[in-house]
């Protein structure tokens, strides 16, 4: 009788451990680190949002992996921005560089500040009204966080 009780008590523990061992890992979106974004201007005309932001990335900071729905373009006002693209390739944008991003979830990227001074960007977004300026996503397979 004692042997049966032991199996009854142990079975839930064994099943829980087995489930955890075979459950797929869930990819988690990467959040921005040491980034400050300030809306400079925002207006909506005929169902389209026009938004301008000043984005500051401190040394060692990053935007986290994300993508945009709509048109996104801007300029690096200070510092050097390093963007890691969906194919894990780095694109380096120095002060004065124009920056554009493709639209949609197949254009994920992560903006990083690998330099000693803050990166300051002025970014314009043209989006369907009410759409967030970005969507956080997990890094693509093989790409750094």
C-alpha positions as CSV (number, residue, x, y, z in Angstrom):
1,X,0.0,0.0,0.0
2,X,2.8,2.4,0.8
3,X,4.4,1.7,-2.6
4,X,1.2,2.7,-4.4
5,X,1.0,6.0,-2.5
6,X,4.6,6.9,-3.4
7,X,3.8,6.4,-7.1
8,X,0.7,8.5,-6.8
9,X,2.6,11.3,-5.2
10,X,5.7,11.1,-7.5
11,X,3.7,10.9,-10.8
12,X,2.8,14.7,-10.9
13,X,6.4,15.7,-10.2
14,X,7.8,13.4,-12.9
15,X,5.2,14.5,-15.5
16,X,5.9,18.2,-14.7
17,X,9.7,17.7,-15.1
18,X,9.2,15.7,-18.4
19,X,6.9,18.4,-19.8
20,X,9.4,21.1,-18.9
21,X,12.2,19.1,-20.6
22,X,10.4,18.7,-23.9
23,X,8.5,22.0,-24.0
24,X,9.8,24.4,-26.7
25,X,11.6,27.5,-25.5
26,X,9.7,30.7,-26.2
27,X,11.6,33.6,-27.9
28,X,11.2,36.8,-26.0
29,X,11.3,40.3,-27.4
30,X,14.2,42.4,-26.5
31,X,13.4,45.7,-24.8
32,X,15.3,48.9,-25.3
33,X,18.2,49.6,-23.0
34,X,19.3,53.2,-22.1
35,X,17.2,54.8,-24.8
36,X,15.1,58.0,-24.5
37,X,12.5,58.9,-27.2
38,X,10.8,62.3,-27.2
39,X,7.9,63.1,-29.6
40,X,8.8,66.4,-31.2
41,X,5.8,66.7,-33.5
42,X,2.7,64.6,-34.2
43,X,-0.3,65.1,-36.5
44,X,-2.9,63.0,-38.2
45,X,-4.2,63.8,-41.7
46,X,-6.6,61.7,-43.7
47,X,-6.0,58.6,-41.6
48,X,-2.2,58.9,-41.6
49,X,0.0,59.7,-38.6
50,X,3.1,61.9,-39.1
51,X,5.4,61.6,-36.1
52,X,8.8,63.1,-35.5
53,X,10.9,61.8,-32.6
54,X,14.3,62.7,-31.1
55,X,15.8,59.4,-30.0
56,X,18.9,59.3,-27.7
57,X,20.8,56.1,-27.2
58,X,23.4,56.2,-24.4
59,X,26.8,54.5,-24.8
60,X,26.2,50.8,-24.5
61,X,22.5,51.2,-25.2
62,X,20.3,49.6,-27.8
63,X,16.8,50.0,-29.2
64,X,16.2,46.3,-28.9
65,X,15.0,44.2,-31.9
66,X,12.0,45.7,-33.5
67,X,10.3,46.6,-36.8
68,X,8.1,49.4,-38.1
69,X,4.8,49.4,-40.0
70,X,4.9,52.3,-42.4
71,X,7.7,54.5,-43.7
72,X,10.5,55.4,-41.4
73,X,13.4,57.7,-42.1
74,X,15.8,60.0,-40.2
75,X,19.2,61.3,-39.7
76,X,22.0,60.6,-37.2
77,X,22.5,64.0,-35.5
78,X,25.3,62.9,-33.1
79,X,27.4,59.9,-32.5
80,X,27.6,56.7,-34.6
81,X,24.7,54.3,-34.9
82,X,25.3,50.6,-35.5
83,X,22.3,48.8,-36.8
84,X,22.2,45.0,-36.9
85,X,19.8,43.9,-39.6
86,X,17.6,40.8,-40.0
87,X,20.4,38.9,-41.7
88,X,22.8,39.7,-38.7
89,X,24.8,42.1,-40.9
90,X,25.9,45.4,-39.2
91,X,25.4,48.8,-40.9
92,X,27.3,51.7,-39.4
93,X,25.8,55.1,-39.7
94,X,28.0,58.1,-38.6
95,X,26.9,61.6,-37.7
96,X,25.1,63.1,-40.7
97,X,24.0,59.8,-42.2
98,X,20.5,59.4,-43.5
99,X,18.7,56.3,-42.2
100,X,15.8,54.5,-43.7
101,X,14.1,51.3,-42.6
102,X,11.9,48.9,-44.6
103,X,8.3,48.4,-43.5
104,X,7.0,45.2,-41.9
105,X,8.0,42.2,-39.8
106,X,10.5,41.0,-42.4
107,X,12.7,44.2,-41.7
108,X,13.7,43.6,-38.1
109,X,16.7,45.4,-36.8
110,X,18.4,46.5,-33.6
111,X,20.1,50.0,-33.2
112,X,23.1,50.1,-30.9
113,X,25.5,52.7,-29.6
114,X,28.9,51.1,-29.5
115,X,30.7,54.4,-29.1
116,X,31.7,56.6,-26.2
117,X,29.2,59.4,-26.8
118,X,25.3,59.4,-27.0
119,X,23.8,58.7,-30.4
120,X,21.0,61.3,-31.2
121,X,18.6,60.5,-34.0
122,X,15.8,62.6,-35.5
123,X,13.3,60.1,-36.9
124,X,10.1,60.6,-39.0
125,X,7.4,58.0,-39.1
126,X,4.5,57.9,-41.6
127,X,2.1,55.3,-40.3
128,X,-1.6,54.3,-40.6
129,X,-3.4,56.3,-37.9
130,X,-3.1,54.7,-34.4
131,X,-0.2,52.4,-35.4
132,X,2.7,52.2,-32.8
133,X,6.0,53.6,-34.1
134,X,7.6,50.2,-33.5
135,X,6.9,46.6,-32.6
136,X,9.4,44.7,-30.3
137,X,10.4,41.2,-31.4
138,X,12.9,38.5,-30.5
139,X,16.3,38.6,-32.3
140,X,16.5,36.6,-35.5
141,X,18.2,33.2,-35.1
142,X,22.0,33.6,-34.9
143,X,21.9,37.3,-34.3
144,X,23.1,38.9,-31.1
145,X,20.7,40.4,-28.6
